[in-house]
Amino acid sequence: MLSESLFYDTLRQGMWSAVMMSTPVLTVALVTGLVIGLFQALTSIQEMTLTFVPKLAAIVIVFWATMGYMTQMLLAFFDGHVIPAIAGGT
């Protein structure tokens, strides 16, 4: 039987893993958006696609570059928390 503390510990670790996996992509999206916003403010160019396309490209590049890191984090979470909980271990 799954105890309440084990459930909440697994939930906490899952949320922390999600935060750690999404941090690189969200950081790049934030920095890219700030740089493009500053460029638009300085040049008075108000084109909507100017913000969307470079941000999307940066997110795809960083996602591709950190895919191995995200996979290792997810596997470590499953091996360390989910599979032992299913098997009945602590």
N, C-alpha and C positions, 0 to 999 in steps of 0.2 A: 504494500500500500504506500502510495506517495504521501509523504508528510507535507504539512503546510509550509514548513521552513525550507524544505528542499524545493518545493514548487516556486516559492518567492525568490530563492537564491538562483534557480535556473532562469526565471523571468528577468531578474536583475542582470545576470550575466548575458543573456540574450540581448537585452536593450543596450548594454555597454558595448557588446560586439557590433551591434548595428550602428552605434555612434562612431566607433572606431573605423568601421568600414566606409562610412559615408563622409568622414571628415576631409579626406583629400579632394573629393569631387566638389563638395560644398565650398571648401576654401578657394579652390580655383574659380568656381562660379562667382563667388563674392568679389575676389580680386579683379577678375576680368570685367565684371559689371561696373566696379568702381573706376577702373581705368577708362573704360569706354564712356562712362558717364562724365568723367572729367574731360575727356577729349571732346565730347559733344558740347559741354558747357563752354569750353574754350573757343571752339570754332563755330558755335551757334548752328550746328548741323542737327536737325531733329528728324532723323530718318529711323523708323522703327526697325528695319532689317539690320541696321548697323549694330544694334545691341544684340539681336537674336543670333545671327549667324556666327560671329566670333565666339560668343559665349557657348553656343552649342558645339562648335569645333573644339574649344578648349576642354569642355566636359568630356567629349568623346575620347580625346587624346589621353587625358588623365585617367579616365576609366579603363582604357585599354592598357595603359602603363601600370596601373595598380591592380589589375585583375588577379595576378598571382598572390599579392598580399591579401586581397579580400578572400580568395579561396582558402588560403592558409588559416586566416582568422575563423572562417566559417567551419572548416574541418576541425580546428582545435576546439571550438565551442561544442560541436557535435560529439567529438571523441571524449571530451572531458566532462560534459554535463548531460547531454540529451541521451546518449546511448547508455551510460550507467544508470540514469533514472529509469529508462525503459527496462533495463535488465534487472532492476531492483537493488542496485548497489547505491552507495552514498556518494 
